[in-house]
């Protein structure tokens, strides 16, 4: 089957550059989960991939809390007891 003639499992959009093995696996996921859940999984994977690409391009580090954990302040305030 040529790439131009290959279609998605729904049969609507041509899929170019996708291997036959990938289409078989995608059809299996569609059969197991159903179309709405399979679309949700693909959107979630796309979201994580997009975030990873943006994070690497911008060289972002992991998120850091602005508040230090309790008991780790370098110089706690001194209280006068007299």
ABEGO torsion letter per residue (X at the ends): XBAAABBBAAGABBBBGBBAAAAAAAAAAAAAAEAAAAAAAAAAAAAAAAAAAAAAAAGBBBBBBABBBBGABABBBBBBAX
